[in-house]
């Protein structure tokens, strides 16, 4: 998954947030204490899954900026299959959260409603909420009982690369054996 753009209004400590992320490279969020670094990460998590590491689904009124009645998040990202997607979430103190997931250039949503959107997002990014939380907060300290090296390997796709390397090694070995047989 590659996050392209995050927009929010009246969410957590932000009255307005609009961040465009680079398509390549690493992203470093730096700043003083209480400047909003963690709030950006929580807004991303909230946009993707409708909850954060600290707030469950039934606590969504707490994500709305103090003094406001409603807020929203729009998160553009590229899914694991390369598809450009946008997840929209609307929060209100008077009613349940609303959610939809759209593909770029397609008018009808892929998914609508919290449960359906959460499932579609998990499929699109290739990980569930718990896995996402473990990866996004990794630099702030590994979760208890988790293997940070294993999490990094999963996120980086090391296992798939190791499988590919093993297959290539086997093909090379077979090729060398064939060359030796032909030479003999």
N, C-alpha and C positions, 0 to 999 in steps of 0.2 A: 504494500500500500504506500502511496505517495500522497501526502496531504498537500493540496495546491493552494487553498484559500480558506480562511476562517473569518466569518463575520458573526457578530453578535450584538444584541442591543438589550440593555437592562438585565444582564446576566452576571452573577457573582459580583465582583467589584467594578465591572465595566458598565458605563452607560452606553458606550459605543466602542466596538472593537472591529478592526478590519486589518487582517494580516495576510499578505500574499507570501507564500513560501517559495524558495527556489526549487526548480525541478530536479536539480542534481546537487550532490554534496551533502555535507552534514549541517545540521541546524543547531546552533548554540543559543540558548536563552539565558541572558545574564542581566543582573540588576541588583539593586539594594534589597534588603529585607523588606517585605511587604510591598514590593513594587508591582506585583502581579505575575511573576514567573509561574508559580504553581497554579494560579488562576487561569492562565492560558492553557496549561496542560489539562486542567480540570474541565475547561470549556470544550477542548477537543474531545475528551472522554465523554462528556455530557452530550455533545453533538452526535457522536458515533453510537452511544449505547443508552442515552437518556438517564444516565446516572454517573456518579463519580466514585472514587475509592472511599470517600467519606460520607456520601449521601446516597441512600437507596431510592428506588422508584417512588415510594410513598412519601418521600421528603422533598419532592420537587419544588414546592413553594419556596423552600429555602434558597434555591438557586436564583430566584428573581431579585434583582438589585433592590436594596432597601428603599422603601417609599414608593416603589412602582407596582403596578397591578399585573403587568405581563412582561414577558421577554421572549426573545427568539434567537436561534442559532441557525446558521447556514454553513455547511462544511463541504467544500469541494475536494474530492480525492480521486485518485486513480486506483481502482481495485486490483487485486492480484492477477486478474485476467487482462489487464490493460484498459478496461472500460472506464470512461470518465463518469463519475457519479456525484450527486449532490444529495446530502441528507439535510432535511429541514426539521427543526423541532421548535414548537411553540409552547410556552409555559404560561399559565395563568393562575392567579391566586383563587379564582372563582371556579375553575373547572380542571378536568384532567389534562395532562399534556397531550399534544397532538404531534404526530410524526409522519413523514413520508420520505421515500427514497426515489429519486429520479435518475434516469440515465440521460446523458447529454444528448440533446436533439430529439428526445422522445417526450411527447406531451403527457401521456398517461404514466402515473407512477409505477415503479416496479413493485413497491410495497407501500402499504398505508396502515397506520396504527402502530402503537408501540411494539407489541410482540412481533408482528410481521416485519417491521422495519429492523428491529434488533436482530432477528434471525437472518434477514437478507444482508445486513451489514456484516455480521459475523462470517457469513459465507463469502461475501465480496472481499473481505480483508484477510480471510484465512485464519482467523483466530476468534475465540470467544472473549467475553469481557474479562475474565480472570487472567487469561494469557496476556491480553492487551495491557492490563494494569501492571502486571509483572514486568513487561518490557518498557513501558513508558516511564515508570518510576525507577528504573534500574540504576541510573546514575546517582540517584539520591540515597541509595542504599538498597541492598538486596532484601526482598521479603524473607521473613523468617521461614526456615525449612526449605528454601528454594535454592537451586543451583544456578548462580548468576552466569557461569560459563555456559551451562546448558541452554539458558534462555537466550543468550547472545548467539549461540550456534544456531538455535531454531530461527531467530529473527533474520539472521544473515543468510540462511539457507545452506549452512555448511553440510548438513546431512545429505541433501540432494547433490551437492558438489562431490562429496565423498563417494556416493553411489556412482555418479558419472565417471569419476576418476577410476574407480574399480572396474567399471565396464570397459573404459579405454585401455587400462592395463591389460585386461584379458584379451582384447582385440590385438593389441601390440604383441603380446606373447604368442597368440595364434599366428599372426603375420610373420614373426621371426621363425617360428617352427616351420611354416610353409617355405620360407626362404631357405632355411637349412636343408629341408627335404629336396627342394629343387636343386640346390647347390651340390648336394650329395649325389 
